[in-house]
């Protein structure tokens, strides 16, 4: 069974979207969680979470670490 797990956290949706688009360009599918709550509260209480399939989490984190 495949689960969706957190690969990274971001303080803004813009940062999270850039990460999602970068992963997509590298062939890793992802989705953002908590974007509306983050926007509503200005990122003070809840970060935007970048979620990937559990089998892709190491790849996603490695790609993002190289990019950062």
mmJSON file of the N, C-alpha and C atoms, coordinates in Angstrom:
{"data_MODEL":{"atom_site":{
"group_PDB":["ATOM","ATOM","ATOM","ATOM","ATOM","ATOM","ATOM","ATOM","ATOM","ATOM","ATOM","ATOM","ATOM","ATOM","ATOM","ATOM","ATOM","ATOM","ATOM","ATOM","ATOM","ATOM","ATOM","ATOM","ATOM","ATOM","ATOM","ATOM","ATOM","ATOM","ATOM","ATOM","ATOM","ATOM","ATOM","ATOM","ATOM","ATOM","ATOM","ATOM","ATOM","ATOM","ATOM","ATOM","ATOM","ATOM","ATOM","ATOM","ATOM","ATOM","ATOM","ATOM","ATOM","ATOM","ATOM","ATOM","ATOM","ATOM","ATOM","ATOM","ATOM","ATOM","ATOM","ATOM","ATOM","ATOM","ATOM","ATOM","ATOM","ATOM","ATOM","ATOM","ATOM","ATOM","ATOM","ATOM","ATOM","ATOM","ATOM","ATOM","ATOM","ATOM","ATOM","ATOM","ATOM","ATOM","ATOM","ATOM","ATOM","ATOM","ATOM","ATOM","ATOM","ATOM","ATOM","ATOM","ATOM","ATOM","ATOM","ATOM","ATOM","ATOM","ATOM","ATOM","ATOM","ATOM","ATOM","ATOM","ATOM","ATOM","ATOM","ATOM","ATOM","ATOM","ATOM","ATOM","ATOM","ATOM","ATOM","ATOM","ATOM","ATOM","ATOM","ATOM","ATOM","ATOM","ATOM","ATOM","ATOM","ATOM","ATOM","ATOM","ATOM","ATOM","ATOM","ATOM","ATOM","ATOM","ATOM","ATOM","ATOM","ATOM","ATOM","ATOM","ATOM","ATOM","ATOM","ATOM","ATOM","ATOM","ATOM","ATOM","ATOM","ATOM","ATOM","ATOM","ATOM","ATOM","ATOM","ATOM","ATOM","ATOM","ATOM","ATOM","ATOM","ATOM","ATOM","ATOM","ATOM","ATOM","ATOM","ATOM","ATOM","ATOM","ATOM","ATOM","ATOM","ATOM","ATOM","ATOM","ATOM","ATOM","ATOM","ATOM","ATOM","ATOM","ATOM","ATOM","ATOM","ATOM","ATOM","ATOM","ATOM","ATOM","ATOM","ATOM","ATOM","ATOM","ATOM","ATOM","ATOM","ATOM","ATOM","ATOM"],
"id":[1,2,3,4,5,6,7,8,9,10,11,12,13,14,15,16,17,18,19,20,21,22,23,24,25,26,27,28,29,30,31,32,33,34,35,36,37,38,39,40,41,42,43,44,45,46,47,48,49,50,51,52,53,54,55,56,57,58,59,60,61,62,63,64,65,66,67,68,69,70,71,72,73,74,75,76,77,78,79,80,81,82,83,84,85,86,87,88,89,90,91,92,93,94,95,96,97,98,99,100,101,102,103,104,105,106,107,108,109,110,111,112,113,114,115,116,117,118,119,120,121,122,123,124,125,126,127,128,129,130,131,132,133,134,135,136,137,138,139,140,141,142,143,144,145,146,147,148,149,150,151,152,153,154,155,156,157,158,159,160,161,162,163,164,165,166,167,168,169,170,171,172,173,174,175,176,177,178,179,180,181,182,183,184,185,186,187,188,189,190,191,192,193,194,195,196,197,198,199,200,201,202,203,204],
"type_symbol":["N","C","C","N","C","C","N","C","C","N","C","C","N","C","C","N","C","C","N","C","C","N","C","C","N","C","C","N","C","C","N","C","C","N","C","C","N","C","C","N","C","C","N","C","C","N","C","C","N","C","C","N","C","C","N","C","C","N","C","C","N","C","C","N","C","C","N","C","C","N","C","C","N","C","C","N","C","C","N","C","C","N","C","C","N","C","C","N","C","C","N","C","C","N","C","C","N","C","C","N","C","C","N","C","C","N","C","C","N","C","C","N","C","C","N","C","C","N","C","C","N","C","C","N","C","C","N","C","C","N","C","C","N","C","C","N","C","C","N","C","C","N","C","C","N","C","C","N","C","C","N","C","C","N","C","C","N","C","C","N","C","C","N","C","C","N","C","C","N","C","C","N","C","C","N","C","C","N","C","C","N","C","C","N","C","C","N","C","C","N","C","C","N","C","C","N","C","C","N","C","C","N","C","C"],
"label_atom_id":["N","CA","C","N","CA","C","N","CA","C","N","CA","C","N","CA","C","N","CA","C","N","CA","C","N","CA","C","N","CA","C","N","CA","C","N","CA","C","N","CA","C","N","CA","C","N","CA","C","N","CA","C","N","CA","C","N","CA","C","N","CA","C","N","CA","C","N","CA","C","N","CA","C","N","CA","C","N","CA","C","N","CA","C","N","CA","C","N","CA","C","N","CA","C","N","CA","C","N","CA","C","N","CA","C","N","CA","C","N","CA","C","N","CA","C","N","CA","C","N","CA","C","N","CA","C","N","CA","C","N","CA","C","N","CA","C","N","CA","C","N","CA","C","N","CA","C","N","CA","C","N","CA","C","N","CA","C","N","CA","C","N","CA","C","N","CA","C","N","CA","C","N","CA","C","N","CA","C","N","CA","C","N","CA","C","N","CA","C","N","CA","C","N","CA","C","N","CA","C","N","CA","C","N","CA","C","N","CA","C","N","CA","C","N","CA","C","N","CA","C","N","CA","C","N","CA","C","N","CA","C","N","CA","C","N","CA","C"],
"label_alt_id":[null,null,null,null,null,null,null,null,null,null,null,null,null,null,null,null,null,null,null,null,null,null,null,null,null,null,null,null,null,null,null,null,null,null,null,null,null,null,null,null,null,null,null,null,null,null,null,null,null,null,null,null,null,null,null,null,null,null,null,null,null,null,null,null,null,null,null,null,null,null,null,null,null,null,null,null,null,null,null,null,null,null,null,null,null,null,null,null,null,null,null,null,null,null,null,null,null,null,null,null,null,null,null,null,null,null,null,null,null,null,null,null,null,null,null,null,null,null,null,null,null,null,null,null,null,null,null,null,null,null,null,null,null,null,null,null,null,null,null,null,null,null,null,null,null,null,null,null,null,null,null,null,null,null,null,null,null,null,null,null,null,null,null,null,null,null,null,null,null,null,null,null,null,null,null,null,null,null,null,null,null,null,null,null,null,null,null,null,null,null,null,null,null,null,null,null,null,null,null,null,null,null,null,null],
"label_comp_id":["UNK","UNK","UNK","UNK","UNK","UNK","UNK","UNK","UNK","UNK","UNK","UNK","UNK","UNK","UNK","UNK","UNK","UNK","UNK","UNK","UNK","UNK","UNK","UNK","UNK","UNK","UNK","UNK","UNK","UNK","UNK","UNK","UNK","UNK","UNK","UNK","UNK","UNK","UNK","UNK","UNK","UNK","UNK","UNK","UNK","UNK","UNK","UNK","UNK","UNK","UNK","UNK","UNK","UNK","UNK","UNK","UNK","UNK","UNK","UNK","UNK","UNK","UNK","UNK","UNK","UNK","UNK","UNK","UNK","UNK","UNK","UNK","UNK","UNK","UNK","UNK","UNK","UNK","UNK","UNK","UNK","UNK","UNK","UNK","UNK","UNK","UNK","UNK","UNK","UNK","UNK","UNK","UNK","UNK","UNK","UNK","UNK","UNK","UNK","UNK","UNK","UNK","UNK","UNK","UNK","UNK","UNK","UNK","UNK","UNK","UNK","UNK","UNK","UNK","UNK","UNK","UNK","UNK","UNK","UNK","UNK","UNK","UNK","UNK","UNK","UNK","UNK","UNK","UNK","UNK","UNK","UNK","UNK","UNK","UNK","UNK","UNK","UNK","UNK","UNK","UNK","UNK","UNK","UNK","UNK","UNK","UNK","UNK","UNK","UNK","UNK","UNK","UNK","UNK","UNK","UNK","UNK","UNK","UNK","UNK","UNK","UNK","UNK","UNK","UNK","UNK","UNK","UNK","UNK","UNK","UNK","UNK","UNK","UNK","UNK","UNK","UNK","UNK","UNK","UNK","UNK","UNK","UNK","UNK","UNK","UNK","UNK","UNK","UNK","UNK","UNK","UNK","UNK","UNK","UNK","UNK","UNK","UNK","UNK","UNK","UNK","UNK","UNK","UNK"],
"label_asym_id":["A","A","A","A","A","A","A","A","A","A","A","A","A","A","A","A","A","A","A","A","A","A","A","A","A","A","A","A","A","A","A","A","A","A","A","A","A","A","A","A","A","A","A","A","A","A","A","A","A","A","A","A","A","A","A","A","A","A","A","A","A","A","A","A","A","A","A","A","A","A","A","A","A","A","A","A","A","A","A","A","A","A","A","A","A","A","A","A","A","A","A","A","A","A","A","A","A","A","A","A","A","A","A","A","A","A","A","A","A","A","A","A","A","A","A","A","A","A","A","A","A","A","A","A","A","A","A","A","A","A","A","A","A","A","A","A","A","A","A","A","A","A","A","A","A","A","A","A","A","A","A","A","A","A","A","A","A","A","A","A","A","A","A","A","A","A","A","A","A","A","A","A","A","A","A","A","A","A","A","A","A","A","A","A","A","A","A","A","A","A","A","A","A","A","A","A","A","A","A","A","A","A","A","A"],
"label_entity_id":["1","1","1","1","1","1","1","1","1","1","1","1","1","1","1","1","1","1","1","1","1","1","1","1","1","1","1","1","1","1","1","1","1","1","1","1","1","1","1","1","1","1","1","1","1","1","1","1","1","1","1","1","1","1","1","1","1","1","1","1","1","1","1","1","1","1","1","1","1","1","1","1","1","1","1","1","1","1","1","1","1","1","1","1","1","1","1","1","1","1","1","1","1","1","1","1","1","1","1","1","1","1","1","1","1","1","1","1","1","1","1","1","1","1","1","1","1","1","1","1","1","1","1","1","1","1","1","1","1","1","1","1","1","1","1","1","1","1","1","1","1","1","1","1","1","1","1","1","1","1","1","1","1","1","1","1","1","1","1","1","1","1","1","1","1","1","1","1","1","1","1","1","1","1","1","1","1","1","1","1","1","1","1","1","1","1","1","1","1","1","1","1","1","1","1","1","1","1","1","1","1","1","1","1"],
"label_seq_id":[1,1,1,2,2,2,3,3,3,4,4,4,5,5,5,6,6,6,7,7,7,8,8,8,9,9,9,10,10,10,11,11,11,12,12,12,13,13,13,14,14,14,15,15,15,16,16,16,17,17,17,18,18,18,19,19,19,20,20,20,21,21,21,22,22,22,23,23,23,24,24,24,25,25,25,26,26,26,27,27,27,28,28,28,29,29,29,30,30,30,31,31,31,32,32,32,33,33,33,34,34,34,35,35,35,36,36,36,37,37,37,38,38,38,39,39,39,40,40,40,41,41,41,42,42,42,43,43,43,44,44,44,45,45,45,46,46,46,47,47,47,48,48,48,49,49,49,50,50,50,51,51,51,52,52,52,53,53,53,54,54,54,55,55,55,56,56,56,57,57,57,58,58,58,59,59,59,60,60,60,61,61,61,62,62,62,63,63,63,64,64,64,65,65,65,66,66,66,67,67,67,68,68,68],
"pdbx_PDB_ins_code":[null,null,null,null,null,null,null,null,null,null,null,null,null,null,null,null,null,null,null,null,null,null,null,null,null,null,null,null,null,null,null,null,null,null,null,null,null,null,null,null,null,null,null,null,null,null,null,null,null,null,null,null,null,null,null,null,null,null,null,null,null,null,null,null,null,null,null,null,null,null,null,null,null,null,null,null,null,null,null,null,null,null,null,null,null,null,null,null,null,null,null,null,null,null,null,null,null,null,null,null,null,null,null,null,null,null,null,null,null,null,null,null,null,null,null,null,null,null,null,null,null,null,null,null,null,null,null,null,null,null,null,null,null,null,null,null,null,null,null,null,null,null,null,null,null,null,null,null,null,null,null,null,null,null,null,null,null,null,null,null,null,null,null,null,null,null,null,null,null,null,null,null,null,null,null,null,null,null,null,null,null,null,null,null,null,null,null,null,null,null,null,null,null,null,null,null,null,null,null,null,null,null,null,null],
"Cartn_x":[0.837,0.0,0.887,0.531,1.297,0.628,1.437,0.952,1.533,0.891,1.403,2.075,3.327,4.099,4.672,5.035,5.595,7.06,7.404,8.788,9.467,8.686,9.258,8.149,8.568,7.649,8.156,7.208,7.551,6.686,7.237,6.486,5.495,5.703,4.764,4.362,3.222,2.752,3.637,4.181,5.04,6.26,6.911,8.065,7.665,6.539,6.071,5.735,5.103,4.78,6.037,7.039,8.3,8.93,8.9,9.44,8.627,7.305,6.435,6.704,6.822,7.083,8.457,9.443,10.773,10.732,10.077,9.972,9.23,8.181,7.424,8.321,9.169,10.078,11.092,11.333,12.254,11.53,10.208,9.434,8.871,8.881,8.34,7.022,5.946,4.631,4.498,3.868,3.675,2.408,2.012,0.817,1.084,0.406,0.571,-0.612,-0.314,-1.336,-1.257,-2.377,-2.493,-2.246,-2.474,-2.231,-3.227,-4.479,-5.501,-5.357,-5.075,-4.892,-3.663,-2.603,-1.377,-1.663,-2.399,-2.718,-3.575,-4.581,-5.514,-4.804,-3.883,-3.186,-1.812,-1.485,-0.217,1.002,0.815,1.923,2.379,1.628,2.053,1.87,0.847,0.525,0.815,0.717,0.819,1.582,2.674,3.414,2.678,3.069,2.568,3.418,2.759,3.475,3.503,4.678,4.879,4.83,3.852,3.616,3.94,4.556,4.889,4.52,4.557,4.358,5.515,5.238,6.29,7.483,7.252,8.356,9.219,8.73,9.469,10.08,9.872,10.286,11.798,12.584,14.042,14.528,13.93,14.289,13.942,12.728,12.276,13.152,13.462,14.293,15.705,16.214,17.546,17.589,16.587,16.526,16.418,15.575,15.388,16.649,17.34,18.591,19.658,19.729,20.671,20.337,19.048,18.581,18.773,18.638,18.716,20.13],
"Cartn_y":[-1.178,0.0,1.248,2.197,3.429,4.532,5.256,6.368,7.674,8.761,10.101,10.597,11.041,11.485,12.878,13.541,14.884,14.82,15.583,15.656,16.933,18.01,19.295,20.206,21.265,22.305,23.658,24.552,25.889,26.918,28.108,29.148,29.849,29.781,30.407,29.439,29.709,28.881,29.053,30.234,30.479,29.565,29.496,28.602,27.151,26.754,25.382,25.081,26.017,25.82,25.693,26.493,26.384,25.007,24.519,23.188,22.119,22.248,21.274,21.253,22.427,22.509,21.958,22.204,21.65,20.122,19.564,18.108,17.545,18.229,17.79,17.76,18.756,18.797,17.662,17.117,15.996,14.65,14.679,13.449,12.92,13.745,13.33,14.067,13.318,13.914,14.308,15.445,15.911,16.739,17.017,17.818,18.666,19.798,20.689,20.54,20.488,20.448,21.742,22.172,23.302,24.663,24.776,26.052,27.118,26.762,27.75,28.23,27.319,27.715,28.597,28.243,29.044,30.442,30.544,31.842,32.677,32.034,32.745,33.341,32.599,33.064,33.661,33.851,34.467,33.626,32.32,31.427,31.387,32.026,32.1,30.789,30.037,28.865,27.536,27.508,26.227,26.385,25.647,25.729,24.986,25.269,24.517,23.258,22.117,20.843,20.316,19.93,19.304,17.796,17.153,15.733,14.941,13.774,12.87,11.452,10.549,9.142,8.671,7.752,7.297,6.705,6.116,5.538,6.605,7.846,8.934,9.929,9.733,10.756,10.968,9.925,10.087,10.792,10.455,11.111,12.591,12.896,14.286,15.095,14.566,15.285,15.464,14.468,14.586,15.645,15.667,16.678,18.072,18.215,19.536,19.981,19.056,19.389,19.875,19.245,19.673,21.063,21.35,22.634,23.768,23.474,24.515,24.969],
"Cartn_z":[0.0,0.0,0.0,-0.8,-0.917,-0.108,0.66,1.465,0.943,1.324,1.026,2.296,2.156,3.315,3.071,4.146,4.059,3.637,2.602,2.139,2.619,2.778,3.207,3.715,4.43,4.919,4.466,4.177,3.704,4.412,4.604,5.296,4.382,3.061,2.129,1.034,0.453,-0.655,-1.882,-2.081,-3.243,-3.187,-2.035,-1.882,-2.139,-1.581,-1.74,-3.197,-3.886,-5.301,-6.146,-5.849,-6.591,-6.394,-5.172,-4.892,-5.617,-5.585,-6.261,-7.755,-8.35,-9.788,-10.144,-9.289,-9.527,-9.49,-8.469,-8.396,-9.594,-10.007,-11.179,-12.413,-12.563,-13.722,-13.685,-12.487,-12.327,-12.327,-12.551,-12.658,-11.351,-10.306,-8.997,-8.786,-8.686,-8.448,-6.981,-6.734,-5.367,-5.287,-4.048,-3.793,-2.555,-2.472,-1.324,-0.375,0.919,1.968,2.767,3.289,4.223,3.569,2.283,1.599,2.018,2.182,2.528,3.968,4.87,6.267,6.391,5.697,5.709,5.194,4.106,3.511,4.459,5.046,5.918,7.131,7.713,8.907,8.606,7.344,6.98,7.307,7.394,7.667,9.11,9.994,11.388,12.15,11.821,12.621,11.946,10.648,9.965,8.658,8.494,7.236,6.122,4.899,3.75,3.664,3.554,3.499,2.066,1.633,0.327,0.541,-0.071,0.145,-1.121,-0.923,-2.026,-1.616,-2.572,-2.24,-1.386,-0.451,0.457,-0.282,-1.423,-2.192,-2.874,-2.934,-3.587,-2.608,-1.307,-0.341,-0.334,-0.402,-0.398,-1.658,-2.788,-4.048,-3.975,-3.509,-3.424,-2.487,-1.329,-0.373,-0.909,-1.609,-2.196,-3.288,-4.148,-5.206,-4.608,-3.591,-2.993,-2.246,-1.62,-0.917,-1.907,-3.07,-4.112,-4.612,-4.72,-5.259,-4.258,-2.981,-1.943,-1.656],
"occupancy":[1.0,1.0,1.0,1.0,1.0,1.0,1.0,1.0,1.0,1.0,1.0,1.0,1.0,1.0,1.0,1.0,1.0,1.0,1.0,1.0,1.0,1.0,1.0,1.0,1.0,1.0,1.0,1.0,1.0,1.0,1.0,1.0,1.0,1.0,1.0,1.0,1.0,1.0,1.0,1.0,1.0,1.0,1.0,1.0,1.0,1.0,1.0,1.0,1.0,1.0,1.0,1.0,1.0,1.0,1.0,1.0,1.0,1.0,1.0,1.0,1.0,1.0,1.0,1.0,1.0,1.0,1.0,1.0,1.0,1.0,1.0,1.0,1.0,1.0,1.0,1.0,1.0,1.0,1.0,1.0,1.0,1.0,1.0,1.0,1.0,1.0,1.0,1.0,1.0,1.0,1.0,1.0,1.0,1.0,1.0,1.0,1.0,1.0,1.0,1.0,1.0,1.0,1.0,1.0,1.0,1.0,1.0,1.0,1.0,1.0,1.0,1.0,1.0,1.0,1.0,1.0,1.0,1.0,1.0,1.0,1.0,1.0,1.0,1.0,1.0,1.0,1.0,1.0,1.0,1.0,1.0,1.0,1.0,1.0,1.0,1.0,1.0,1.0,1.0,1.0,1.0,1.0,1.0,1.0,1.0,1.0,1.0,1.0,1.0,1.0,1.0,1.0,1.0,1.0,1.0,1.0,1.0,1.0,1.0,1.0,1.0,1.0,1.0,1.0,1.0,1.0,1.0,1.0,1.0,1.0,1.0,1.0,1.0,1.0,1.0,1.0,1.0,1.0,1.0,1.0,1.0,1.0,1.0,1.0,1.0,1.0,1.0,1.0,1.0,1.0,1.0,1.0,1.0,1.0,1.0,1.0,1.0,1.0,1.0,1.0,1.0,1.0,1.0,1.0],
"B_iso_or_equiv":[0.0,0.0,0.0,0.0,0.0,0.0,0.0,0.0,0.0,0.0,0.0,0.0,0.0,0.0,0.0,0.0,0.0,0.0,0.0,0.0,0.0,0.0,0.0,0.0,0.0,0.0,0.0,0.0,0.0,0.0,0.0,0.0,0.0,0.0,0.0,0.0,0.0,0.0,0.0,0.0,0.0,0.0,0.0,0.0,0.0,0.0,0.0,0.0,0.0,0.0,0.0,0.0,0.0,0.0,0.0,0.0,0.0,0.0,0.0,0.0,0.0,0.0,0.0,0.0,0.0,0.0,0.0,0.0,0.0,0.0,0.0,0.0,0.0,0.0,0.0,0.0,0.0,0.0,0.0,0.0,0.0,0.0,0.0,0.0,0.0,0.0,0.0,0.0,0.0,0.0,0.0,0.0,0.0,0.0,0.0,0.0,0.0,0.0,0.0,0.0,0.0,0.0,0.0,0.0,0.0,0.0,0.0,0.0,0.0,0.0,0.0,0.0,0.0,0.0,0.0,0.0,0.0,0.0,0.0,0.0,0.0,0.0,0.0,0.0,0.0,0.0,0.0,0.0,0.0,0.0,0.0,0.0,0.0,0.0,0.0,0.0,0.0,0.0,0.0,0.0,0.0,0.0,0.0,0.0,0.0,0.0,0.0,0.0,0.0,0.0,0.0,0.0,0.0,0.0,0.0,0.0,0.0,0.0,0.0,0.0,0.0,0.0,0.0,0.0,0.0,0.0,0.0,0.0,0.0,0.0,0.0,0.0,0.0,0.0,0.0,0.0,0.0,0.0,0.0,0.0,0.0,0.0,0.0,0.0,0.0,0.0,0.0,0.0,0.0,0.0,0.0,0.0,0.0,0.0,0.0,0.0,0.0,0.0,0.0,0.0,0.0,0.0,0.0,0.0],
"pdbx_formal_charge":[null,null,null,null,null,null,null,null,null,null,null,null,null,null,null,null,null,null,null,null,null,null,null,null,null,null,null,null,null,null,null,null,null,null,null,null,null,null,null,null,null,null,null,null,null,null,null,null,null,null,null,null,null,null,null,null,null,null,null,null,null,null,null,null,null,null,null,null,null,null,null,null,null,null,null,null,null,null,null,null,null,null,null,null,null,null,null,null,null,null,null,null,null,null,null,null,null,null,null,null,null,null,null,null,null,null,null,null,null,null,null,null,null,null,null,null,null,null,null,null,null,null,null,null,null,null,null,null,null,null,null,null,null,null,null,null,null,null,null,null,null,null,null,null,null,null,null,null,null,null,null,null,null,null,null,null,null,null,null,null,null,null,null,null,null,null,null,null,null,null,null,null,null,null,null,null,null,null,null,null,null,null,null,null,null,null,null,null,null,null,null,null,null,null,null,null,null,null,null,null,null,null,null,null],
"auth_seq_id":[1,1,1,2,2,2,3,3,3,4,4,4,5,5,5,6,6,6,7,7,7,8,8,8,9,9,9,10,10,10,11,11,11,12,12,12,13,13,13,14,14,14,15,15,15,16,16,16,17,17,17,18,18,18,19,19,19,20,20,20,21,21,21,22,22,22,23,23,23,24,24,24,25,25,25,26,26,26,27,27,27,28,28,28,29,29,29,30,30,30,31,31,31,32,32,32,33,33,33,34,34,34,35,35,35,36,36,36,37,37,37,38,38,38,39,39,39,40,40,40,41,41,41,42,42,42,43,43,43,44,44,44,45,45,45,46,46,46,47,47,47,48,48,48,49,49,49,50,50,50,51,51,51,52,52,52,53,53,53,54,54,54,55,55,55,56,56,56,57,57,57,58,58,58,59,59,59,60,60,60,61,61,61,62,62,62,63,63,63,64,64,64,65,65,65,66,66,66,67,67,67,68,68,68],
"auth_comp_id":["UNK","UNK","UNK","UNK","UNK","UNK","UNK","UNK","UNK","UNK","UNK","UNK","UNK","UNK","UNK","UNK","UNK","UNK","UNK","UNK","UNK","UNK","UNK","UNK","UNK","UNK","UNK","UNK","UNK","UNK","UNK","UNK","UNK","UNK","UNK","UNK","UNK","UNK","UNK","UNK","UNK","UNK","UNK","UNK","UNK","UNK","UNK","UNK","UNK","UNK","UNK","UNK","UNK","UNK","UNK","UNK","UNK","UNK","UNK","UNK","UNK","UNK","UNK","UNK","UNK","UNK","UNK","UNK","UNK","UNK","UNK","UNK","UNK","UNK","UNK","UNK","UNK","UNK","UNK","UNK","UNK","UNK","UNK","UNK","UNK","UNK","UNK","UNK","UNK","UNK","UNK","UNK","UNK","UNK","UNK","UNK","UNK","UNK","UNK","UNK","UNK","UNK","UNK","UNK","UNK","UNK","UNK","UNK","UNK","UNK","UNK","UNK","UNK","UNK","UNK","UNK","UNK","UNK","UNK","UNK","UNK","UNK","UNK","UNK","UNK","UNK","UNK","UNK","UNK","UNK","UNK","UNK","UNK","UNK","UNK","UNK","UNK","UNK","UNK","UNK","UNK","UNK","UNK","UNK","UNK","UNK","UNK","UNK","UNK","UNK","UNK","UNK","UNK","UNK","UNK","UNK","UNK","UNK","UNK","UNK","UNK","UNK","UNK","UNK","UNK","UNK","UNK","UNK","UNK","UNK","UNK","UNK","UNK","UNK","UNK","UNK","UNK","UNK","UNK","UNK","UNK","UNK","UNK","UNK","UNK","UNK","UNK","UNK","UNK","UNK","UNK","UNK","UNK","UNK","UNK","UNK","UNK","UNK","UNK","UNK","UNK","UNK","UNK","UNK"],
"auth_asym_id":["A","A","A","A","A","A","A","A","A","A","A","A","A","A","A","A","A","A","A","A","A","A","A","A","A","A","A","A","A","A","A","A","A","A","A","A","A","A","A","A","A","A","A","A","A","A","A","A","A","A","A","A","A","A","A","A","A","A","A","A","A","A","A","A","A","A","A","A","A","A","A","A","A","A","A","A","A","A","A","A","A","A","A","A","A","A","A","A","A","A","A","A","A","A","A","A","A","A","A","A","A","A","A","A","A","A","A","A","A","A","A","A","A","A","A","A","A","A","A","A","A","A","A","A","A","A","A","A","A","A","A","A","A","A","A","A","A","A","A","A","A","A","A","A","A","A","A","A","A","A","A","A","A","A","A","A","A","A","A","A","A","A","A","A","A","A","A","A","A","A","A","A","A","A","A","A","A","A","A","A","A","A","A","A","A","A","A","A","A","A","A","A","A","A","A","A","A","A","A","A","A","A","A","A"],
"auth_atom_id":["N","CA","C","N","CA","C","N","CA","C","N","CA","C","N","CA","C","N","CA","C","N","CA","C","N","CA","C","N","CA","C","N","CA","C","N","CA","C","N","CA","C","N","CA","C","N","CA","C","N","CA","C","N","CA","C","N","CA","C","N","CA","C","N","CA","C","N","CA","C","N","CA","C","N","CA","C","N","CA","C","N","CA","C","N","CA","C","N","CA","C","N","CA","C","N","CA","C","N","CA","C","N","CA","C","N","CA","C","N","CA","C","N","CA","C","N","CA","C","N","CA","C","N","CA","C","N","CA","C","N","CA","C","N","CA","C","N","CA","C","N","CA","C","N","CA","C","N","CA","C","N","CA","C","N","CA","C","N","CA","C","N","CA","C","N","CA","C","N","CA","C","N","CA","C","N","CA","C","N","CA","C","N","CA","C","N","CA","C","N","CA","C","N","CA","C","N","CA","C","N","CA","C","N","CA","C","N","CA","C","N","CA","C","N","CA","C","N","CA","C","N","CA","C","N","CA","C","N","CA","C","N","CA","C","N","CA","C"],
"pdbx_PDB_model_num":[1,1,1,1,1,1,1,1,1,1,1,1,1,1,1,1,1,1,1,1,1,1,1,1,1,1,1,1,1,1,1,1,1,1,1,1,1,1,1,1,1,1,1,1,1,1,1,1,1,1,1,1,1,1,1,1,1,1,1,1,1,1,1,1,1,1,1,1,1,1,1,1,1,1,1,1,1,1,1,1,1,1,1,1,1,1,1,1,1,1,1,1,1,1,1,1,1,1,1,1,1,1,1,1,1,1,1,1,1,1,1,1,1,1,1,1,1,1,1,1,1,1,1,1,1,1,1,1,1,1,1,1,1,1,1,1,1,1,1,1,1,1,1,1,1,1,1,1,1,1,1,1,1,1,1,1,1,1,1,1,1,1,1,1,1,1,1,1,1,1,1,1,1,1,1,1,1,1,1,1,1,1,1,1,1,1,1,1,1,1,1,1,1,1,1,1,1,1,1,1,1,1,1,1]
}}}
